[in-house]
Each structure stands twice: as C-alpha cells, then as structure tokens.
Amino acid sequence: AATKGGVNLGYCRYRFTDHRIDNYALSAGFVRDFSEKWSASAYGGARLTHSTFDVARLRETSPGTFVVVHDERSVDRWGGIGNVAVSYKDEFATASLAFRKDIMPASGYEGAVDRTMLTVDLRYRFTREFQGFVRGGFYLNTSDEEEYAAQEIDERTVSGTAGLRYDVTKDIVLDASYTYTHTDDRQDDTDAEQNLFLVRLRVQHALFE
C-alpha cells in the first residue's frame, strides 16, 4: 500500500454584476492506495473569503431631491474546507463516495455559497462498448445576506442520475440519461422538482496527428 501526502494552496475570484468574491484556501492531506482496487484520499484546511458588494442607496441632496449613490461594503469570513473520498475500481466496475465542503458559485443566484456535499458515483461496463452509470448527491448551500451572495440562501438539494452509454467507435459515443432533482428552499419556504431526460450523440475527430 502506497501513501502520498500533499499541501494545496489555492486562490479563485468570482465576479458578479454588483460584487466580487476573492477566496484563499490552504489544505493538507493524503492519498492512499490500499490495494489495486481500493483507494482513499482526505484533505482538510481553512479558507479566507473576502466579499465586496456595491450597495446602492438614496441620498438627499436637497429637500425633496434624492440621488442614487453607490457604496462599497466588504466582508471577511474564515471557514473550514474539506474533501474526503473513497474509490473502487476493477475490470468492469468503478465506484466512488465523496464528501466535500468549500465555497462554490450558487446555481440560479447572483453570488456564491458555502456548500457541503455528499456524492456517490457507480459505473459498470457490461461489454467493451456498453456501460451503465448511476450517480447521486446531497447538497447543502448556505449564505447570509451580503456574505457570499446579495441575498440570504438556505437550500437543500437532492439529485440522482441513471443512464446508459454506448461507444459506437472510439470517436462516436451515444448516451442517454434521466436526472431527478429536488430543491428545498428554506429561506423562501418553497420547493421545486426537475425531471431531465437527455439523449446525446458525441462525435470527435483528430485535427492534428
């Protein structure tokens, strides 16, 4: 069994219409191969997130006369980050179970969120050309107002996908899948469901050889 350690230092910037986010992260961890089939990894650390918002407000210049002025407001937040995964691989099947916590862009919102996620991915190759896959996840997205996003966000999302893939040739792939997603918005006290059917044909060709 082989074990490798590592240190990650990262920076990313998200730019939105009225604000930007600068995220600095430092983590350390290891990757260990228990056997030819089983492996695991674990990384943990801390982040500093600097959010800058352009806040519009009305200012009275004279009695009964107002103008819109823009002020810049900054917020710094410390937090933890982590990534733990276990994976399996043999001649026909691959599987992985992963936990992750980090700052990520907020889908459907103007901003980012503190996301905690648990995902699973299963794939099985029936023949050389034909395989099936199942994957799912639970996602917890949170942000106070003007913390990582302009508005407060508190969502729980569950998603699952099942599909089939057929390699017609090494350059032509046909796949079909179904995805179900349920989102519980605790801030607005609403929930939403999505059913997505996807059929896709992918063709690639080497431009330079």
N, C-alpha and C positions, 0 to 999 in steps of 0.2 A: 504494500500500500504506500502510495506517494502523497506527501502533503506539501503544498506550496503556500507561503504567506505573501501578503501584499498590502500596500498602502495606496489609497486613491485620494487625489486632491483634485477637486473639480470646481468649475465656475460656469454659470449659464445666466443669460439675460433674456427675459421675456418682455417684449414691448407691446403695449396695447394702446388704444386710442387716447385715453386720459391718464395712463400711468405706466410705470415700468417696474420690473422686479429684477433685482440682482441677487443671485443665490450662490453662496460659497459653502463648499462641503469638504469635510475631511473624514475618511473612514479607513479602517484596517480590518483585516480578516484573513481567511484561509480557504483553500480549495483542497479537498482530499478525495483521492480515488481509493475506495475500499476494495474494489475488485475490478475486473474488466467490465462488469455490468453496472455496478453501483458507484455513485459519487455524490458528494455534498459540498456545499460552499456556505460560508457565513461571513457577512461583513456588517460592521456597525460603526457609528460615529456621530458627528454633530454637524449642524449647519447653522449659518447665519444668513437670514433673509432680510434684505433691505428693500422696502417697498416705497415708491414715491408716487403720490397722487396729485393730479391737477384738480383742485377743488374750486368750483365756480360759486360765487356768492354775489348778492346785490349790495352795492354801496351807495348811500345817499350823498350826492354831490351838492345838492341844494334842496330846499323844502319842496317835496313832491317830485323830485327828479332823481332817478336811480340809474346806475350803470352796472354792467356785469364786469366783475374783476375776477382774476384767477390767482389763487394762492397755491403754493406747493407745500404739501404735507408729507413728511417722511415717517416711516415706522420701521423699527428694527425688531426682529424676532429670532430668538435662539430656539433650536429644536433638535430632536434626535432623528437619525436616519438608520435604516437597516435593510438588509437583503439576505434572506436565508432560503436555500433551495436544496432539494434532494432529487436526483435524477437516476433513471434506469434505462439501459439500452442493451438490446440483444440483436440477433439477426433479423427478427421480424417486428419487434415492438420497441417503442420508446415511451417513456412516461416521466413527468416532472411535477413536483409540487413546490410552490414558491410563495414566500411571504416578503412583502416589500413595503417600506414606509419612506416617503420623500415628498418634496414639493414638485407638483406637475401642473401643466395647463388644465384649466377647467373646461370640459366639453360643454358647449352651449352657453358659456358665460364669458364676460369680459374680465379675465383675470386668471389666477391660479388657485390651487387648493392644497391643503395638507392631506395627502392621500395615503390611506392604509389599504392594502390589497392582498388578497389570498387567491392564487390561481392554480389550476390544475390543467395539464395537457397530456392527452393519451393518443398515440398513433399506432396503427397496426398495419403491416404490409401483408396482404393476402397472397399476392403474386408479385413478380418483379415490377409489373406495370400498375397494379391496382392496390390502393390502400384506403383505409378509413381513419377518421380522426374525430375526437371528442375533446372539447375544452370548455372550461367554465371559470367563473371568478366572482368574488365578492369584493366590492369597492366602497370604502367609506371616505367621503370627500367633505372637508370642513374648512371654513374660513370665516373669521369675524368680519364685520363691515369695515372696509378700508384697512384690512390686514394684508391679505393676498389678492383680494378681489374688491371691486367697488361696493358690492352688496354682500350681506351675510349668506353663507352657503352651508347647508347641512343636509347631505344626501346619502342614501344607502342604495346601492345598485347591485343587482344580481343578474348575471348574464351567462348563457350557455349556448354552445355551438356544436352541431354534429354535421359531418359531411363525408363525401367520398371524392377521391382523386384518381384520375386515370392518365398515365403518361402514354400518349399516343406514340410519340417518338421522344428523343431526348430534347427536342426543341418545341414540341407541341404538347400542352397539358390541358386537360379538361377537368374541371372540378365543379361540384355542386354542394351547397350547404344550407342549413337552416339555423338561424340565430334568434333566440328569445331573450329579451332584456326587460327587466322590471326595475323602475326607479322610484324610490320613496323620498319625496322632498319634505323633510320635516320642518323646514323653515316656512314654506307656503302651505303646509298641510295638504299636499296633493300627491298623487302617484300617477305614473304613466307606464304603459306597456308598448313594446315594439316587437313585431314579428317580421323577420327579414329572410326572404328566400333569394339565394344568389346562385346563378349559373354563369360560369366564366370559362372562356377559351383563351389561353395564353400562347402566343407564338413568338419565338425569338429566333434571331439569325445573327451569326457572327459577322461583324463588319470587317474585322482585320484578323488574319490568321498568319 
